[in-house]
Amino acid sequence: MNISSTDVLTLEYQGLAWKAFKKTINDQVKKVNKSNVPKIARKLFKYNIIRGRGLLTDAIIKEQITSPSNAPVYAALILLLTQNSHKSLNELIAIQLLRVVLDNYTDDNVKLAVELLKECGEKLLQDNHQELDSIFVILENLLPEPSLN
């Protein structure tokens, strides 16, 4: 297929390109598992995830809701992405993931939340102080839980 520069400017082409971009991001997020988190993070960085951060956020949240047992995997992916590019993800994905992880709390999920806060906490404090406070309230309420070590 031969595409001219005027074809690239059409709404139809841009719509098709955006759909392909969305599908690529969704496919990568669906493929992520414990053994391939760094590989998937590298693949996502090959795309313009700053431009598509909303798509990435939606894909991760959708997969997190579908597979809550994979919360540590999605958190690890977010951690790798935010370590390498603080502009790539909206701070709300970190807050939403923290809420999901802490709603289904286990020792590992609480440790995961603490690690995510270590990495993203300063940015969350600057950009979303009230939401961060609500996460700390949840953590504070979990302290007396006998099921946690």
Residue frames as a rotation matrix with the C-alpha (Angstrom) as fourth column:
MET 1
0.583 0.812 0.000 0.00
0.812 -0.583 0.000 0.00
0.000 0.000 -1.000 0.00
ASN 2
-0.506 -0.741 0.441 1.42
0.756 -0.627 -0.186 3.36
0.415 0.239 0.878 -1.04
ILE 3
0.462 0.656 -0.596 0.50
0.867 -0.475 0.149 6.18
-0.185 -0.586 -0.789 1.36
SER 4
-0.074 -0.447 0.892 1.03
0.551 -0.764 -0.337 9.78
0.831 0.466 0.303 0.35
SER 5
-0.907 -0.347 -0.237 1.60
0.388 -0.476 -0.790 12.60
0.161 -0.808 0.566 2.81
THR 6
-0.597 0.757 0.265 -1.94
-0.692 -0.653 0.307 13.90
0.405 0.000 0.914 2.23
ASP 7
0.139 0.646 -0.750 -3.41
-0.054 0.762 0.646 10.50
0.989 -0.050 0.141 3.12
VAL 8
-0.493 -0.434 -0.754 -1.64
0.700 0.317 -0.640 10.61
0.517 -0.843 0.148 6.49
LEU 9
-0.991 0.079 0.104 -3.44
-0.120 -0.869 -0.479 13.84
0.053 -0.488 0.871 7.32
THR 10
-0.302 0.947 -0.110 -6.95
-0.348 -0.002 0.937 12.48
0.888 0.321 0.330 6.77
LEU 11
-0.085 0.391 0.917 -9.21
-0.996 -0.029 -0.080 11.81
-0.005 -0.920 0.392 9.72
GLU 12
0.862 0.436 -0.259 -9.82
-0.460 0.887 -0.037 8.30
0.213 0.151 0.965 8.47
TYR 13
0.246 -0.865 -0.437 -6.09
0.106 0.472 -0.875 7.48
0.963 0.169 0.208 8.48
GLN 14
-0.537 -0.457 0.709 -5.59
-0.587 -0.401 -0.703 9.07
0.606 -0.794 -0.053 11.89
GLY 15
0.326 0.756 0.568 -8.54
-0.945 0.275 0.176 7.09
-0.023 -0.595 0.804 13.26
LEU 16
0.867 -0.050 -0.496 -7.13
-0.102 0.956 -0.275 3.84
0.488 0.289 0.823 11.90
ALA 17
-0.139 -0.990 -0.022 -3.67
-0.026 0.026 -0.999 4.65
0.990 -0.138 -0.029 13.25
TRP 18
-0.349 0.070 0.934 -5.12
-0.885 -0.352 -0.304 5.40
0.308 -0.933 0.185 16.70
LYS 19
0.729 0.668 0.152 -7.08
-0.684 0.702 0.198 2.12
0.026 -0.248 0.968 16.72
ALA 20
0.591 -0.599 -0.540 -3.93
0.144 0.737 -0.661 0.20
0.794 0.313 0.521 15.78
PHE 21
-0.421 -0.739 0.526 -1.99
-0.365 -0.392 -0.844 2.04
0.830 -0.547 -0.105 18.52
LYS 22
0.058 0.565 0.823 -4.69
-0.997 -0.011 0.078 1.16
0.054 -0.825 0.562 21.06
LYS 23
0.907 0.296 -0.300 -4.71
-0.319 0.947 -0.029 -2.49
0.276 0.122 0.953 19.98
THR 24
0.143 -0.946 -0.291 -0.93
0.071 0.303 -0.950 -2.70
0.987 0.115 0.111 20.30
ILE 25
-0.528 -0.308 0.792 -0.99
-0.688 -0.392 -0.611 -1.29
0.498 -0.867 -0.005 23.84
ASN 26
0.410 0.773 0.484 -3.90
-0.911 0.378 0.167 -3.54
-0.054 -0.510 0.859 24.86
ASP 27
0.794 -0.138 -0.592 -2.14
-0.117 0.921 -0.372 -6.61
0.597 0.364 0.715 23.43
GLN 28
-0.259 -0.966 -0.005 1.09
-0.098 0.031 -0.995 -5.86
0.961 -0.257 -0.103 25.31
VAL 29
-0.403 0.172 0.899 -0.75
-0.897 -0.270 -0.350 -5.33
0.182 -0.947 0.263 28.62
LYS 30
0.696 0.717 0.038 -2.70
-0.715 0.688 0.122 -8.58
0.061 -0.112 0.992 28.12
LYS 31
0.564 -0.547 -0.619 0.57
0.000 0.749 -0.662 -10.48
0.826 0.374 0.423 27.53
VAL 32
-0.172 -0.751 0.638 2.33
-0.699 -0.363 -0.616 -9.29
0.694 -0.551 -0.462 30.69
ASN 33
0.842 0.319 -0.434 3.10
0.090 0.711 0.697 -11.89
0.532 -0.626 0.571 33.36
LYS 34
0.877 -0.480 0.004 5.65
-0.077 -0.132 0.988 -12.41
-0.474 -0.867 -0.153 36.13
SER 35
0.253 -0.854 0.456 8.34
0.647 0.499 0.576 -13.67
-0.719 0.149 0.679 33.80
ASN 36
-0.163 -0.336 0.928 8.11
0.974 -0.204 0.098 -11.00
0.156 0.920 0.360 31.08
VAL 37
0.684 0.487 -0.544 7.44
0.612 -0.788 0.065 -7.68
-0.397 -0.377 -0.837 32.86
PRO 38
-0.044 -0.743 -0.668 10.77
0.022 -0.669 0.743 -6.06
-0.999 0.018 0.046 31.85
LYS 39
-0.778 -0.225 0.586 10.37
0.534 0.256 0.806 -7.27
-0.331 0.940 -0.079 28.24
ILE 40
0.144 0.919 0.368 6.83
0.979 -0.186 0.082 -5.84
0.144 0.348 -0.926 27.97
ALA 41
0.569 0.009 -0.822 7.97
0.377 -0.891 0.251 -2.55
-0.731 -0.453 -0.510 29.55
ARG 42
-0.520 -0.826 -0.217 10.72
0.094 -0.308 0.947 -2.25
-0.849 0.472 0.237 26.91
LYS 43
-0.593 0.373 0.714 8.22
0.805 0.242 0.542 -2.98
0.029 0.896 -0.443 24.14
LEU 44
0.503 0.843 -0.190 5.84
0.853 -0.520 -0.046 -0.33
-0.138 -0.139 -0.981 25.46
PHE 45
0.224 -0.499 -0.837 8.66
0.160 -0.829 0.536 2.23
-0.961 -0.254 -0.105 25.48
LYS 46
-0.733 -0.457 0.504 9.12
0.538 0.064 0.841 1.63
-0.416 0.887 0.198 21.75
TYR 47
-0.020 0.815 0.579 5.71
0.873 -0.269 0.408 3.27
0.488 0.513 -0.706 21.29
ASN 48
-0.660 -0.149 0.736 4.82
-0.058 -0.967 -0.248 6.82
0.749 -0.207 0.630 22.18
ILE 49
-0.217 0.607 -0.765 3.31
0.853 0.498 0.153 5.97
0.474 -0.620 -0.626 25.56
ILE 50
-0.833 0.004 -0.553 3.36
0.304 -0.832 -0.464 9.61
-0.462 -0.555 0.692 26.57
ARG 51
-0.755 0.590 -0.285 0.88
-0.616 -0.492 0.615 10.31
0.223 0.640 0.735 23.79
GLY 52
-0.106 0.733 -0.671 -1.00
-0.250 0.634 0.732 7.12
0.963 0.245 0.116 24.60
ARG 53
-0.930 -0.348 0.117 -0.82
-0.194 0.194 -0.962 7.26
0.312 -0.917 -0.248 28.38
GLY 54
-0.251 0.917 0.309 -4.61
-0.924 -0.132 -0.359 7.33
-0.288 -0.375 0.881 28.64
LEU 55
0.454 0.354 -0.817 -4.79
-0.675 0.736 -0.056 4.18
0.581 0.578 0.573 26.53
LEU 56
-0.436 -0.716 -0.545 -2.12
-0.076 0.632 -0.771 2.53
0.897 -0.295 -0.330 28.65
THR 57
-0.836 0.187 0.516 -3.88
-0.548 -0.209 -0.810 3.55
-0.044 -0.960 0.277 31.85
ASP 58
0.171 0.983 -0.066 -7.21
-0.981 0.164 -0.103 2.20
-0.090 0.082 0.993 30.60
ALA 59
0.277 -0.119 -0.953 -5.63
-0.444 0.864 -0.237 -1.08
0.852 0.489 0.187 29.45
ILE 60
-0.755 -0.624 -0.204 -3.91
-0.082 0.398 -0.914 -1.68
0.651 -0.673 -0.351 32.79
ILE 61
-0.645 0.578 0.500 -7.00
-0.715 -0.225 -0.662 -0.84
-0.270 -0.784 0.558 34.83
LYS 62
0.343 0.808 -0.479 -9.20
-0.916 0.401 0.019 -3.05
0.207 0.433 0.877 32.63
GLU 63
0.033 -0.417 -0.908 -6.81
-0.171 0.893 -0.416 -5.99
0.985 0.170 -0.042 32.99
GLN 64
-0.899 -0.361 0.248 -6.47
-0.268 0.004 -0.963 -5.35
0.347 -0.933 -0.100 36.74
ILE 65
-0.222 0.906 0.361 -10.25
-0.937 -0.095 -0.337 -5.51
-0.271 -0.413 0.869 37.16
THR 66
0.517 0.411 -0.751 -10.45
-0.699 0.709 -0.094 -8.66
0.493 0.574 0.654 35.03
SER 67
0.408 -0.490 -0.770 -7.54
0.397 0.855 -0.333 -10.39
0.822 -0.170 0.543 36.81
PRO 68
0.763 -0.077 0.641 -7.15
-0.506 -0.687 0.521 -8.99
0.401 -0.722 -0.564 40.35
SER 69
0.871 -0.473 0.133 -4.77
0.259 0.672 0.693 -11.83
-0.417 -0.570 0.708 41.24
ASN 70
0.267 -0.792 0.549 -2.27
0.923 0.046 -0.381 -10.29
0.277 0.609 0.743 38.80
ALA 71
0.985 0.169 0.044 -2.11
0.147 -0.938 0.313 -7.02
0.094 -0.302 -0.949 40.76
PRO 72
0.454 -0.877 -0.158 1.58
0.096 -0.128 0.987 -7.51
-0.886 -0.463 0.027 41.59
VAL 73
-0.155 -0.489 0.858 2.38
0.907 0.274 0.320 -7.99
-0.391 0.828 0.402 37.89
TYR 74
0.476 0.408 0.779 0.59
0.719 -0.690 -0.078 -4.79
0.506 0.598 -0.622 36.85
ALA 75
0.966 -0.173 -0.192 2.17
0.012 -0.712 0.702 -2.89
-0.258 -0.680 -0.686 39.72
ALA 76
0.121 -0.976 0.180 5.61
0.447 0.216 0.868 -4.11
-0.887 -0.025 0.462 38.65
LEU 77
-0.031 -0.061 0.998 4.91
0.993 -0.113 0.024 -2.97
0.111 0.992 0.064 35.09
ILE 78
0.841 0.391 0.374 3.82
0.345 -0.920 0.186 0.46
0.417 -0.027 -0.909 36.32
LEU 79
0.743 -0.621 -0.249 6.87
0.110 -0.255 0.961 0.63
-0.660 -0.742 -0.121 38.56
LEU 80
-0.153 -0.833 0.531 9.22
0.776 0.232 0.587 -0.07
-0.612 0.502 0.611 35.64
LEU 81
0.144 0.275 0.951 7.45
0.888 -0.459 -0.001 2.41
0.436 0.845 -0.310 33.40
THR 82
0.954 0.264 0.145 7.43
0.178 -0.881 0.439 5.18
0.244 -0.393 -0.887 35.98
GLN 83
0.476 -0.857 -0.195 11.07
0.365 -0.009 0.931 4.61
-0.800 -0.514 0.309 36.92
ASN 84
-0.380 -0.684 0.622 12.07
0.816 0.068 0.574 5.13
-0.435 0.726 0.532 33.31
SER 85
-0.746 0.174 0.643 9.66
0.338 -0.733 0.590 7.87
0.574 0.658 0.488 32.33
HIS 86
-0.751 0.433 -0.498 7.81
0.456 -0.205 -0.866 9.90
-0.477 -0.878 -0.043 34.92
LYS 87
-0.619 0.537 -0.574 5.78
-0.659 -0.752 0.008 11.59
-0.427 0.383 0.819 32.17
SER 88
-0.889 0.171 -0.425 4.45
-0.241 0.615 0.751 8.36
0.390 0.770 -0.506 30.70
LEU 89
-0.400 0.764 -0.507 1.73
0.732 0.599 0.326 7.56
0.552 -0.240 -0.798 33.20
ASN 90
0.045 0.545 0.837 -0.88
-0.317 -0.787 0.529 9.68
0.947 -0.289 0.138 34.79
GLU 91
-0.821 -0.414 0.394 -0.58
-0.470 0.099 -0.877 9.73
0.324 -0.905 -0.275 38.57
LEU 92
0.044 0.930 0.364 -4.17
-0.995 0.073 -0.065 8.53
-0.087 -0.359 0.929 38.81
ILE 93
0.442 0.084 -0.893 -3.22
-0.379 0.920 -0.101 5.06
0.813 0.383 0.438 37.62
ALA 94
-0.655 -0.714 -0.249 -0.93
-0.008 0.336 -0.942 4.72
0.756 -0.615 -0.225 40.63
ILE 95
-0.668 0.492 0.558 -3.74
-0.735 -0.318 -0.599 5.83
-0.118 -0.810 0.574 42.96
GLN 96
0.364 0.880 -0.304 -6.24
-0.914 0.401 0.068 3.49
0.182 0.253 0.950 41.31
LEU 97
0.131 -0.392 -0.911 -3.86
-0.137 0.902 -0.408 0.56
0.982 0.178 0.064 41.45
LEU 98
-0.874 -0.435 0.217 -3.09
-0.234 -0.013 -0.972 1.28
0.426 -0.900 -0.090 45.10
ARG 99
-0.254 0.869 0.424 -6.81
-0.953 -0.149 -0.266 1.24
-0.168 -0.471 0.866 45.84
VAL 100
0.545 0.466 -0.698 -7.35
-0.644 0.765 0.008 -2.07
0.537 0.445 0.716 44.03
VAL 101
-0.252 -0.741 -0.623 -4.34
-0.008 0.645 -0.764 -3.69
0.968 -0.188 -0.169 45.70
LEU 102
-0.932 -0.148 0.330 -5.37
-0.304 -0.173 -0.937 -2.48
0.196 -0.974 0.116 49.15
ASP 103
0.048 0.994 0.101 -9.02
-0.993 0.037 0.114 -3.49
0.109 -0.106 0.988 48.67
ASN 104
0.854 0.134 -0.503 -7.80
-0.169 0.985 -0.024 -7.08
0.492 0.105 0.864 48.24
TYR 105
0.295 -0.829 0.475 -5.14
-0.907 -0.399 -0.135 -6.82
0.301 -0.391 -0.870 50.91
THR 106
0.876 -0.305 -0.373 -2.66
0.391 0.903 0.181 -9.53
0.282 -0.304 0.910 51.71
ASP 107
0.491 -0.786 -0.375 0.83
0.321 -0.237 0.917 -9.24
-0.810 -0.571 0.136 53.15
ASP 108
-0.371 -0.677 0.635 2.25
0.829 0.066 0.555 -9.19
-0.418 0.733 0.537 49.63
ASN 109
0.224 0.531 0.817 -0.24
0.828 -0.546 0.128 -6.59
0.514 0.648 -0.562 48.38
VAL 110
0.957 0.071 -0.281 0.53
0.234 -0.760 0.606 -4.27
-0.171 -0.646 -0.744 51.30
LYS 111
0.078 -0.994 -0.071 4.27
0.423 -0.031 0.906 -4.66
-0.903 -0.101 0.418 50.63
LEU 112
-0.293 -0.106 0.950 3.59
0.956 -0.047 0.289 -3.95
0.014 0.993 0.115 46.96
ALA 113
0.710 0.620 0.335 1.62
0.591 -0.782 0.197 -0.82
0.384 0.058 -0.922 47.87
VAL 114
0.725 -0.512 -0.460 4.48
0.176 -0.508 0.843 0.38
-0.665 -0.693 -0.278 50.07
GLU 115
-0.297 -0.872 0.389 7.00
0.654 0.111 0.748 -0.17
-0.696 0.477 0.537 47.24
LEU 116
0.001 0.389 0.921 4.76
0.929 -0.341 0.143 1.67
0.370 0.856 -0.362 44.79
LEU 117
0.933 0.345 -0.101 4.46
0.353 -0.828 0.436 4.54
0.066 -0.443 -0.894 47.27
LYS 118
0.270 -0.915 -0.299 8.25
0.389 -0.181 0.903 4.65
-0.881 -0.361 0.308 47.65
GLU 119
-0.520 -0.504 0.690 8.60
0.797 0.003 0.603 5.07
-0.306 0.864 0.400 43.88
CYS 120
-0.315 0.520 0.794 5.63
0.666 -0.475 0.575 7.35
0.676 0.710 -0.197 43.17
GLY 121
0.187 0.510 -0.839 4.89
0.979 -0.165 0.118 8.95
-0.079 -0.844 -0.531 46.53
GLU 122
-0.531 -0.461 -0.711 6.75
0.451 -0.864 0.224 12.22
-0.718 -0.202 0.666 45.97
LYS 123
-0.965 0.216 0.151 5.01
0.059 -0.381 0.923 12.79
0.257 0.899 0.355 42.62
LEU 124
-0.152 0.962 -0.227 1.64
0.729 0.264 0.632 11.88
0.668 -0.070 -0.741 44.13
LEU 125
-0.073 0.050 -0.996 2.27
0.892 -0.444 -0.087 14.28
-0.447 -0.894 -0.012 47.00
GLN 126
-0.845 -0.322 -0.428 2.89
0.114 -0.889 0.443 17.11
-0.523 0.325 0.788 44.54
ASP 127
-0.902 0.402 -0.158 0.08
-0.260 -0.215 0.941 16.34
0.344 0.890 0.298 42.10
ASN 128
0.010 0.944 -0.331 -2.63
-0.183 0.327 0.927 14.57
0.983 0.052 0.176 44.07
HIS 129
-0.783 -0.460 0.418 -2.21
-0.422 -0.101 -0.901 15.25
0.457 -0.882 -0.115 47.77
GLN 130
-0.105 0.830 0.548 -5.82
-0.983 -0.003 -0.184 14.47
-0.151 -0.558 0.816 48.80
GLU 131
0.700 0.344 -0.626 -5.85
-0.517 0.849 -0.110 11.10
0.493 0.401 0.772 47.05
LEU 132
-0.239 -0.876 -0.418 -2.52
-0.078 0.447 -0.891 10.21
0.968 -0.181 -0.175 48.62
ASP 133
-0.657 0.080 0.750 -3.93
-0.742 -0.244 -0.624 11.08
0.133 -0.966 0.220 52.04
SER 134
0.430 0.896 0.108 -6.83
-0.902 0.430 0.027 8.70
-0.023 -0.109 0.994 51.43
ILE 135
0.431 -0.378 -0.820 -4.36
-0.164 0.860 -0.483 5.90
0.887 0.343 0.309 50.60
PHE 136
-0.679 -0.722 0.133 -2.52
-0.220 0.028 -0.975 6.54
0.701 -0.691 -0.178 53.87
VAL 137
-0.206 0.705 0.679 -5.85
-0.975 -0.090 -0.202 6.36
-0.082 -0.704 0.706 55.74
ILE 138
0.728 0.447 -0.520 -6.47
-0.541 0.840 -0.036 2.94
0.421 0.307 0.854 54.18
LEU 139
-0.034 -0.839 -0.543 -2.99
0.035 0.542 -0.840 1.78
0.999 -0.047 0.011 55.19
GLU 140
-0.710 -0.199 0.676 -3.48
-0.598 -0.338 -0.727 3.14
0.373 -0.920 0.121 58.70
ASN 141
0.242 0.901 0.359 -6.76
-0.968 0.248 0.032 1.23
-0.060 -0.355 0.933 59.00
LEU 142
0.647 -0.049 -0.761 -4.99
-0.271 0.918 -0.290 -1.97
0.713 0.393 0.580 57.93
LEU 143
-0.327 -0.890 0.319 -2.37
-0.637 -0.042 -0.769 -1.74
0.698 -0.455 -0.554 60.71
PRO 144
-0.349 0.164 0.923 -4.50
-0.874 0.299 -0.384 -3.46
-0.339 -0.940 0.039 63.38
GLU 145
0.537 0.598 -0.595 -5.63
-0.788 0.607 -0.101 -6.24
0.301 0.523 0.797 60.99
PRO 146
0.314 -0.416 0.853 -4.70
-0.592 0.616 0.519 -9.58
-0.742 -0.669 -0.053 62.59
SER 147
0.847 0.069 0.527 -4.47
0.291 0.769 -0.569 -11.28
-0.444 0.635 0.632 59.17
LEU 148
0.764 -0.617 0.190 -1.46
-0.106 -0.411 -0.906 -9.12
0.637 0.671 -0.379 58.24
ASN 149
0.530 -0.675 -0.513 2.06
0.848 0.413 0.332 -9.72
-0.012 -0.611 0.791 59.50
